[in-house]
Amino acid sequence: MKTVQNPEQNKWQSLTQRPTADFLSIEPIVDEVFTAVQKDGDAAVRSYSLKFDKVSLDDVILPKRDLENVASELSPELVQAIDVAYGNIYAFHKAQETAPVHVSPMQGVDCWQTKKPIEKVGIYIPGGTAPLFSTVLMLAIPAQIAGCKEIVLCTPPNKNGIPAAIRYAAAKCGVSMVAQIGGIQAIAAMTFGTESVPKVYKIFGPGNQYVTVAKQKATQYQTAIDMPAGPSELLVVADATANPKYVAADLLSQAEHGVDSQVILVALEKTLIEKVSLEIATQLDDLPRKKIAKAALNNSLAVYFDEQETALGFINAYGPEHYIVCVQNERLFVDGINNAGSVFIGNYTPESAGDYASGTNHTLPTNGYTKQYSGVNLDAFTKAITYQRISAAGIQALGPSIEEMAVAEGLFAHKNAVTLRLKELNNG
């Protein structure tokens, strides 16, 4: 990790550059796959699955029998752990339901808003070095609560097929179907629809740089996405009250995600950086994914600030995906954060709790997009429809204001739609 002390504000942006790839170089292959899948459907999906993932697909869609009695393929301890996580995630997202809003701003004018589920949603679950069955829970549970009619899950198979934990989570969350495809071809299939995979209205889920660009491409074809997302990231702010061993463990928990992950330590006590660095070196040797974590640490930073307000300004400028607060002055660093995906407070709140089982969602904006995006929540699977009803007395009271505004904008047909009504009412 690079180490700096009290960097001037004009250096903050260069210090916190994310290790993102050059997306322009990826766009041609994304265009190629999208064009092929739009034209040839399942045949193109099979072809690119063989080319990119070295998988020959007999069935694009996982047979339903493979979603039955999956618990027997897992240890009882893992089944129980997934069930605990399911309960907590369900409870937290169920609590996000809101009642319809109904307002009568003036007599005879009634306005209300009701939320409706997005009928068809797609969930992308990465495969690769760490099949994320926890992400199935994070995305399918709120879709289930929202009442989405179709929940299509795409995930690449490994040499033994779709991992049992992913299948168990999918079955538990009421996923409609599981497509055994990954990468660009999976996003294209959900964007256009194929003989096997239905077109969806919104795509959720993390992925590598190819999936990220493919999701952005999908928005050009009337398919929404949850958010722009890139490699995983974590920022820890800590002072002398923090446990260096815990801080190091939290930093490594994100560094092991991928070689392009990034972790930041903001230290308010000078000797803390050295203490945490020593702990990282000790813990790193015991990690099966130490090569990945070590590479990610090359993208990372430890920075000391002697002024807390300046440190908070730096954190808000960075806008971390995950943000851990281990300081005595919690109020400043919790209440003062404006740009963060999810916040973890205190020495006993590891980021991995949110990744798995505390109940909050782990699908979060990265790459500084916390400045304008929220993490996935129940509302991400719904859309709000507004309604209004105006009585005769209501249009008589409101109509003159509508007419005046329509004339001012030069939209006389708008005015006339009110004027005709007012004339008939005034003439009895």
Residue, then its C-alpha position, 0 to 999 in steps of 0.5 A: m500500500k502506498t502511504v501519504q501524510n496530510p495530502e493537499q486537497n488538489k492531490w486527492q483525486s490523483l491519489t484515489q484513482r480507481p484501478t479501472a480498465d479502459f472500457l473503450s477497448i472492451e466495447p467492440i467485443v461487447d458490440e459483436v456479442f450483442t449483435a450476434v445474440q440479437k440475430d441468432g439467439d440461443a445459437a450465439v449464446r452457446s457459441y460464445s459460452l464455448k469461446f469465452d467460458k469453455v462450456s458446451l451447453d446441452d441446456v441453456i436453462l437449468p432443468k427444474r429438477d436441479l433446483e429440487n432437494v438441493a439442501s442435501e448437496l450442502s452441509p447442514e451448517l451451510v444450509q443453516a447459515i444461508d437460512v439465517a442470512y435469508g431471514n435477516i435480509y428478508a426482514f430488512h427489505k420487507a421493512q422498506e415497504t411503504a404505504p401509498v401516498h395520498v394528498s389533497p392539495m386543494q379541495g376537489v383535487d386528489c393525488w396519490q402514488t402507488k408502487k408497482p413491481i417491475e414485472k420481469v427482472g434479470i439477476y446476474i451472478p458472477g462465477g469465476t474464482a468465487p461463485l457469489f451465492s450470497t448475491v442471489l439472496m441480495l437480489a432475489i429476496p427484494a425481487q420476491i418481496a416486490g412481487c416481480k412476476e419473472i426473476v431470471l437468474c444468469t450465472p456461468p457453470n463451472k466444470n461441475g455445473i451450477p454450484a449447489a449453494i447458488r441453486y439452493a439460494a435460487a430455489k429458496c428465493g423463488v427464482s423463475m429460472v436459472a440460465q447457465i450462461g455468463g459474461i457478455q452473452a448473458i447480459a445480451a440474452m436478457t436484453f433481447g430475449t432468446e428462444s430460451v431466455p426471456k427479455v427482462y426489463k431491468i438487469f441487476g448484479p455485479g460482474n467483471q469489466y466485460v459485464t459492466v460494459a455489457k450492462q451499460k450497452a443494455t441501456q441502449y435497448q430499453t433495458a434498465i440496470d441497477m447501477p454502474a459498478g466496477p471493482s469492489e472497494l473499502l475505506v476504513v477510517a480509524d484512530a487509536t481506539a481501533n484494533p489494528k488486527y481487525v482493521a487489517a482483516d477488513l482491508l484484506s476481506q475486500a482486497e481478496h475479491g479481485v486484483d482490481s479491488q481497492v482498499i483505503l486506510v484513513a488513519l487519525e493516529k500516526t503509528l496506526i498505519e505501521k501497526v496495520s501494515l504489520e498485521i496485513a503482512t502476517q494475515l496475508d500469508d494465511l490466505p488462500r487468495k493471497k496472490i489476488a489480495k497482494a495485487a489489490l494492495n498495489n492499487s491501495l492507499a494508507v493516508y494519515f490526517d491530523e485534522q478530522e474534518t479534513a479526513l472527512g472531506f477526503i472520505n466524501a471526495y472518495g465516496p467509498e462503496h463500503y465504509i468502516v468507522c472505527v473512531q472515538n468521534e463516531r458522530l462526526f464520521v457517521d453523520g458527516i458522511n454523504n457519499a458511501g454505499s454502506v456504513f459499518i460502525g465500531n470494532y465489532t462490525p466487519e464489512s463481511a457482515g453486510d456481505y453475507a448475513s446482517g440484512t443490508n444489501h451488498t450490491l452497492p455503487t462503486n467507482g465514486y458513483t455513491k455521489q449519485y446512486s444508492g445501493v440496491n433496495l426494495d424500491a429498485f425492483t418497483k416503479a411508482i405510478t401517480y394518479q389523480r382525480i379532479s372534481a368539477a369544483g376542483i377544476q373550477a378552482l385549479g383551472p385558471s392557474i393551468e390556463e395562465m401557465a399554458v398561455a405563458e408557455g405558448l401551449f394553447a391546446h393545453k389551455n383549451a383542454v381546461t377552457l372547454r370544461l370551465k365553459e360548460l361548467n360555468n354555463g350550467 
